[in-house]
Amino acid sequence: MTYLTASGSELTGGSMWVCGALCWARTAAQLRRRLFPAFRRRRPAAATFSASAEPSRVRALVYGHHGDPAKVVELKNLELAAVGGSDVHVKMLAAPVNPSDINMIQGNYGLLPKLPAVGGNEGVGQVVAVGSSVTGVKPGDWVIPANAGLGTWRTEAVFSEEALISVPSDIPLQSAATLGVNPCTAYRMLMDFERLRPGDSVIQNASNSGVGQAVIQIAAALGLRTINVVRDRPDIQKLTDRLKSLGAHHVVTEEELRKLEMKNFFKDVPQPQLALNCVGGKSSTELLRHLAPGGTMVTYGGMAKQPVIASVSLLIFKDLKLRGFWLSQWKKDHSPDQFKELILTLCDLIHRGQLAAPACSEVPLQDYQRALEASMQPFMSSKQILTM
């Protein structure tokens, strides 16, 4: 018998009478599911007990070594670990496929879990049962991961209470599933690097990404103008209209940003004090070129897999600043309560109708190959959400 815990470690062994008891419990559970189909609802009713000793079978997307996600990720059956005193049994509802998830599986991310590991760093689940010493959540609550590396691409899991953050269950499911990474990154970059005031401008590339869409909406809520750079594509007008519906003031292509006519553009629009770079290469160089003197460019991704190149003249004569941002590092530098406060701030924006989930495509867990492949396609403006 193999158990894969929330941390990704394996547990083996057990006596014959324990195996017999587990097999009997699984058989009984399977019989109940056949006789009572309601047990398989996506959002289970809240449990009335505090802890569960009955093991159940879990489906999870597991990878045993790094490589091409489409080749190394497998859908496997795992056993659910027992619920201890400080543990929480969670039924996962939905979990997105983020670029960081792909990078982690490929083995080129700043945080790598012990292998074998369950994929997924983000998602939302519903509490089914809690251990005797758990006080922060109760059955029926919605929860999201407090940190990366939890392994959310699974139907169920037992996590420690400290690994979870409670979120309101009255926000849209897709908003809850995508709350803990992209909007947090967007908010912190807008707040932490330049003292921006209503009417100020922010320029960003990869504006149709999950972070980009969150930047547009949060900036609009703060009264900031956004200049949103995207790659040219056949449906550019459709994309432009969608970004403007989120609150984008201006949408320009990479090619348009390089034209001399942009000088006239900035006669009517304040030069941005803040640039947000998720691409690198020539795209980041263009962002720097249009920054106001003393401005800051924050790099939080490198989609082009090319270095950021800053001209000496821009650094000397415009005194531009180059910074980086990684949400995982921000969490290390701040208390768990500060992260919870950030989550509640974003939930407040959601309740006000000022922050919606990015464009999403829901994909059943068993069709994970389709979700992984779509996530690695160019010009993909829809985030893949695995549903359990």
C-alpha positions as CSV (number, residue, x, y, z in Angstrom):
1,M,0.0,0.0,0.0
2,T,1.4,3.4,-1.0
3,Y,0.4,6.7,0.6
4,L,1.4,10.1,-0.9
5,T,1.1,12.8,1.8
6,A,0.4,16.5,1.1
7,S,4.2,17.1,1.3
8,G,4.8,14.5,-1.5
9,S,6.5,11.9,0.7
10,E,5.7,8.1,0.5
11,L,4.6,5.9,3.4
12,T,4.6,2.1,3.0
13,G,4.0,-1.0,5.2
14,G,1.3,-2.0,7.7
15,S,0.1,-5.4,9.0
16,M,-2.3,-7.8,7.3
17,W,-5.2,-7.0,9.6
18,V,-4.8,-3.2,8.8
19,C,-4.8,-4.0,5.0
20,G,-8.0,-6.1,5.5
21,A,-9.7,-3.3,7.4
22,L,-8.7,-0.7,4.7
23,C,-9.9,-3.0,1.9
24,W,-13.3,-3.5,3.7
25,A,-13.6,0.2,4.2
26,R,-13.0,0.9,0.5
27,T,-15.4,-1.8,-0.5
28,A,-18.1,-0.3,1.8
29,A,-17.4,3.2,0.5
30,Q,-17.6,2.0,-3.2
31,L,-20.9,0.2,-2.4
32,R,-22.4,3.4,-0.9
33,R,-21.4,5.4,-3.9
34,R,-23.1,3.0,-6.2
35,L,-26.3,2.9,-4.1
36,F,-26.3,6.6,-3.3
37,P,-24.9,8.7,-6.3
38,A,-25.3,11.9,-4.3
39,F,-22.0,11.0,-2.6
40,R,-20.2,12.0,-5.8
41,R,-21.4,15.6,-6.0
42,R,-18.7,18.1,-6.8
43,R,-19.4,20.2,-3.7
44,P,-20.1,17.8,-0.8
45,A,-22.4,18.8,2.0
46,A,-20.5,19.9,5.2
47,A,-19.6,16.9,7.4
48,T,-21.1,16.9,10.9
49,F,-18.1,15.1,12.5
50,S,-14.7,16.6,13.5
51,A,-12.4,13.8,12.2
52,S,-12.6,10.9,9.9
53,A,-10.8,7.6,10.3
54,E,-12.1,6.0,7.1
55,P,-9.6,6.0,4.3
56,S,-10.9,6.8,0.8
57,R,-9.3,6.6,-2.7
58,V,-8.0,9.9,-4.2
59,R,-7.3,10.7,-7.8
60,A,-4.2,12.9,-8.3
61,L,-1.9,14.2,-11.0
62,V,1.5,13.0,-10.0
63,Y,5.0,13.4,-11.5
64,G,7.9,11.3,-10.4
65,H,10.6,13.2,-12.3
66,H,11.0,16.5,-14.1
67,G,10.4,16.9,-17.8
68,D,7.7,17.7,-20.3
69,P,4.5,18.0,-18.3
70,A,2.5,16.2,-21.0
71,K,4.8,13.2,-20.6
72,V,5.7,13.0,-17.0
73,V,2.4,13.8,-15.3
74,E,0.1,10.8,-14.7
75,L,-3.4,10.5,-13.2
76,K,-2.9,8.0,-10.3
77,N,-5.0,6.6,-7.4
78,L,-3.7,7.4,-4.0
79,E,-4.8,6.7,-0.4
80,L,-6.0,9.5,1.7
81,A,-3.9,10.0,4.9
82,A,-5.6,9.8,8.3
83,V,-6.8,13.1,9.8
84,G,-4.7,14.0,12.8
85,G,-5.5,16.5,15.5
86,S,-4.3,19.6,13.6
87,D,-5.3,18.4,10.1
88,V,-8.0,19.3,7.7
89,H,-9.6,17.0,5.2
90,V,-10.3,19.0,2.1
91,K,-12.4,18.1,-1.0
92,M,-10.8,20.0,-3.9
93,L,-13.2,21.9,-6.1
94,A,-11.1,23.5,-8.8
95,A,-7.4,24.2,-9.4
96,P,-5.8,26.2,-12.2
97,V,-2.8,25.4,-14.4
98,N,-0.4,28.3,-14.0
99,P,3.0,29.0,-15.7
100,S,4.7,28.4,-12.4
101,D,3.1,24.9,-12.2
102,I,4.5,24.1,-15.6
103,N,7.9,25.4,-14.7
104,M,7.9,23.4,-11.4
105,I,7.2,20.2,-13.3
106,Q,9.9,21.0,-15.8
107,G,12.3,21.5,-12.9
108,N,13.3,25.1,-13.7
109,Y,11.4,27.0,-10.9
110,G,12.8,28.6,-7.7
111,L,10.8,26.2,-5.5
112,L,10.8,22.4,-6.2
113,P,8.9,19.9,-4.1
114,K,10.3,16.5,-3.1
115,L,9.5,13.8,-5.8
116,P,7.1,12.1,-6.4
117,A,4.8,15.1,-6.0
118,V,1.3,16.2,-6.8
119,G,1.1,19.1,-9.3
120,G,-0.6,22.4,-8.7
121,N,0.2,25.3,-6.4
122,E,-3.2,27.0,-6.3
123,G,-6.9,26.1,-6.1
124,V,-9.9,26.1,-3.8
125,G,-11.4,23.3,-1.8
126,Q,-14.2,22.7,0.7
127,V,-13.5,21.4,4.2
128,V,-15.0,18.0,4.8
129,A,-13.7,17.3,8.3
130,V,-11.2,18.7,10.8
131,G,-9.0,17.3,13.6
132,S,-9.8,17.8,17.2
133,S,-7.4,20.8,17.7
134,V,-8.4,22.7,14.6
135,T,-10.1,26.0,15.4
136,G,-9.6,28.2,12.3
137,V,-11.8,26.4,9.9
138,K,-14.9,24.1,10.1
139,P,-16.6,21.7,7.7
140,G,-18.2,23.5,4.8
141,D,-15.7,26.3,4.7
142,W,-13.8,27.1,1.5
143,V,-10.0,27.2,1.8
144,I,-7.0,28.0,-0.5
145,P,-3.3,27.2,0.0
146,A,-1.3,29.5,2.2
147,N,1.9,28.7,0.2
148,A,3.1,27.1,-3.0
149,G,4.0,23.4,-3.3
150,L,0.8,22.1,-1.6
151,G,-0.2,19.9,-4.6
152,T,-3.7,21.0,-5.5
153,W,-4.3,18.8,-8.6
154,R,-6.2,16.1,-6.7
155,T,-9.7,15.3,-5.7
156,E,-9.1,15.2,-1.9
157,A,-6.3,15.8,0.5
158,V,-5.4,16.0,4.2
159,F,-3.5,19.2,4.9
160,S,-2.3,20.8,8.1
161,E,-4.4,23.7,9.3
162,E,-1.5,26.2,9.0
163,A,-1.2,25.3,5.3
164,L,-4.7,26.7,4.5
165,I,-6.4,30.1,4.4
166,S,-10.2,30.4,4.7
167,V,-12.0,32.4,2.0
168,P,-15.6,33.5,1.6
169,S,-17.7,30.9,-0.1
170,D,-20.0,33.5,-1.7
171,I,-17.4,34.5,-4.3
172,P,-17.4,32.9,-7.7
173,L,-15.7,29.5,-7.8
174,Q,-13.2,30.6,-10.6
175,S,-12.3,33.7,-8.6
176,A,-11.6,31.6,-5.5
177,A,-9.5,29.1,-7.5
178,T,-7.3,31.8,-9.0
179,L,-7.1,34.1,-6.0
180,G,-3.9,33.1,-4.3
181,V,-1.2,33.8,-7.0
182,N,-2.0,36.3,-9.8
183,P,-4.1,38.9,-8.1
184,C,-1.8,38.9,-5.1
185,T,1.2,39.4,-7.4
186,A,-0.6,42.2,-9.2
187,Y,-1.7,44.0,-6.0
188,R,1.7,43.9,-4.4
189,M,3.6,45.2,-7.5
190,L,1.2,48.1,-7.8
191,M,1.5,49.0,-4.1
192,D,5.1,48.2,-3.1
193,F,7.5,49.9,-5.6
194,E,6.2,53.4,-6.5
195,R,4.0,55.7,-4.7
196,L,1.3,56.0,-7.3
197,R,-1.6,58.4,-7.1
198,P,-4.9,58.5,-9.0
199,G,-4.3,59.6,-12.6
200,D,-0.8,58.1,-12.7
201,S,0.1,55.6,-15.5
202,V,1.4,52.1,-15.3
203,I,2.7,50.2,-18.4
204,Q,2.9,46.4,-18.6
205,N,3.6,43.6,-21.1
206,A,1.8,40.2,-21.3
207,S,-1.3,42.2,-20.4
208,N,-3.6,39.4,-21.3
209,S,-2.0,37.0,-18.8
210,G,-3.6,36.2,-15.5
211,V,-1.5,38.8,-13.7
212,G,-2.0,41.3,-16.5
213,Q,-5.8,41.1,-16.3
214,A,-5.6,41.5,-12.5
215,V,-3.3,44.5,-12.9
216,I,-5.8,46.2,-15.2
217,Q,-8.7,45.7,-12.8
218,I,-6.9,46.6,-9.5
219,A,-5.3,49.6,-11.2
220,A,-8.7,50.8,-12.3
221,A,-10.1,50.4,-8.8
222,L,-7.2,52.6,-7.6
223,G,-7.8,55.2,-10.2
224,L,-4.6,54.4,-12.2
225,R,-4.3,54.5,-16.0
226,T,-2.9,51.3,-17.6
227,I,-1.0,51.1,-20.9
228,N,-1.2,47.4,-21.9
229,V,1.2,45.8,-24.3
230,V,0.2,42.6,-26.1
231,R,1.6,40.6,-29.0
232,D,-0.1,41.2,-32.3
233,R,-2.5,38.4,-33.4
234,P,-5.3,37.7,-35.8
235,D,-8.0,38.5,-33.2
236,I,-6.3,41.6,-31.8
237,Q,-9.4,43.7,-31.8
238,K,-11.3,41.1,-29.9
239,L,-8.6,41.0,-27.3
240,T,-8.4,44.8,-27.2
241,D,-12.1,45.0,-26.5
242,R,-12.0,42.4,-23.7
243,L,-9.1,44.1,-21.9
244,K,-10.9,47.5,-22.2
245,S,-14.0,45.9,-20.8
246,L,-11.9,45.1,-17.7
247,G,-10.8,48.7,-17.3
248,A,-7.7,49.0,-19.6
249,H,-7.2,52.6,-20.8
250,H,-4.9,51.8,-23.7
251,V,-4.0,48.6,-25.5
252,V,-1.0,48.6,-27.9
253,T,0.9,45.9,-29.7
254,E,4.7,45.2,-29.3
255,E,5.1,46.6,-32.8
256,E,3.2,49.8,-32.2
257,L,5.2,50.4,-29.0
258,R,8.4,50.5,-31.1
259,K,7.1,53.1,-33.5
260,L,8.2,56.8,-33.4
261,E,4.5,57.8,-33.1
262,M,4.5,56.7,-29.5
263,K,6.3,60.0,-28.7
264,N,3.1,61.8,-29.6
265,F,1.1,59.3,-27.6
266,F,2.9,60.3,-24.4
267,K,2.2,64.0,-25.0
268,D,-1.4,63.3,-24.0
269,V,-0.8,60.4,-21.6
270,P,1.4,60.8,-18.5
271,Q,4.7,58.8,-18.8
272,P,4.4,55.8,-16.5
273,Q,6.3,55.7,-13.2
274,L,6.0,51.9,-13.0
275,A,6.5,49.2,-15.6
276,L,5.6,45.5,-15.0
277,N,7.6,43.0,-17.1
278,C,6.7,39.4,-17.6
279,V,8.5,38.8,-20.9
280,G,12.1,40.0,-20.9
281,G,14.2,40.6,-24.1
282,K,13.2,43.4,-26.5
283,S,9.8,43.8,-24.9
284,S,11.3,44.8,-21.5
285,T,13.7,47.2,-23.3
286,E,10.8,49.0,-24.8
287,L,9.1,49.3,-21.5
288,L,12.2,50.9,-20.1
289,R,12.4,53.3,-23.0
290,H,9.0,54.7,-22.2
291,L,9.4,55.0,-18.4
292,A,9.4,58.4,-16.8
293,P,12.7,59.6,-15.2
294,G,13.2,57.9,-11.9
295,G,10.7,55.2,-12.7
296,T,10.9,51.5,-11.8
297,M,10.5,48.4,-13.9
298,V,9.6,45.3,-11.9
299,T,10.3,41.9,-13.5
300,Y,8.1,39.0,-12.3
301,G,8.5,36.6,-15.3
302,G,10.5,35.8,-18.4
303,M,8.2,34.4,-21.0
304,A,10.7,35.2,-23.9
305,K,13.5,33.3,-22.0
306,Q,15.7,36.3,-22.9
307,P,17.6,38.6,-20.5
308,V,16.5,42.0,-19.5
309,I,18.8,44.5,-21.3
310,A,18.9,48.1,-20.1
311,S,20.9,50.7,-21.9
312,V,23.5,52.6,-20.0
313,S,22.1,56.0,-21.0
314,L,18.6,55.1,-19.5
315,L,20.2,54.1,-16.2
316,I,22.4,57.2,-16.0
317,F,20.3,60.0,-17.5
318,K,16.9,58.8,-16.5
319,D,17.9,57.1,-13.2
320,L,15.7,54.1,-13.8
321,K,15.4,51.3,-11.3
322,L,15.3,47.6,-12.0
323,R,13.6,45.4,-9.5
324,G,12.3,41.8,-9.3
325,F,9.2,40.3,-7.6
326,W,8.4,36.8,-6.5
327,L,5.3,36.2,-4.4
328,S,6.8,33.3,-2.5
329,Q,9.7,35.5,-1.3
330,W,7.2,38.2,-0.3
331,K,5.4,35.6,1.9
332,K,8.7,34.7,3.5
333,D,9.4,38.3,4.3
334,H,5.9,38.9,5.8
335,S,3.7,37.2,8.4
336,P,0.9,34.8,7.6
337,D,-1.5,37.4,8.9
338,Q,-0.3,39.9,6.4
339,F,-1.0,37.4,3.6
340,K,-4.4,36.8,5.0
341,E,-5.1,40.5,5.0
342,L,-4.0,40.7,1.4
343,I,-6.5,37.9,0.5
344,L,-9.3,39.7,2.3
345,T,-8.5,42.9,0.5
346,L,-8.8,41.1,-2.8
347,C,-12.0,39.4,-1.7
348,D,-13.4,42.8,-0.9
349,L,-12.7,43.9,-4.5
350,I,-14.4,40.8,-5.8
351,H,-17.5,41.5,-3.7
352,R,-17.5,45.1,-5.1
353,G,-17.4,43.8,-8.6
354,Q,-14.0,45.4,-9.2
355,L,-12.0,42.1,-9.6
356,A,-13.1,39.1,-11.6
357,A,-11.3,35.9,-12.5
358,P,-9.3,35.9,-15.7
359,A,-10.9,34.3,-18.8
360,C,-11.0,30.6,-17.9
361,S,-11.7,27.2,-19.5
362,E,-12.9,24.5,-17.1
363,V,-11.5,21.1,-17.8
364,P,-12.4,17.8,-15.9
365,L,-9.5,16.3,-14.1
366,Q,-9.4,13.2,-16.2
367,D,-8.8,15.4,-19.3
368,Y,-5.7,16.9,-17.7
369,Q,-3.6,16.3,-20.9
370,R,-5.8,18.7,-22.8
371,A,-5.4,21.3,-20.1
372,L,-1.6,21.0,-19.9
373,E,-1.1,21.2,-23.6
374,A,-3.4,24.2,-23.9
375,S,-1.5,26.0,-21.1
376,M,1.7,25.7,-23.1
377,Q,0.3,27.1,-26.4
378,P,1.2,30.6,-27.6
379,F,-1.5,33.3,-27.6
380,M,-3.5,31.4,-25.0
381,S,-5.7,34.0,-23.3
382,S,-7.8,31.5,-21.3
383,K,-6.5,30.0,-18.1
384,Q,-7.1,26.2,-17.8
385,I,-9.0,25.3,-14.6
386,L,-9.1,21.6,-13.5
387,T,-12.4,20.7,-12.0
388,M,-12.7,17.8,-9.6
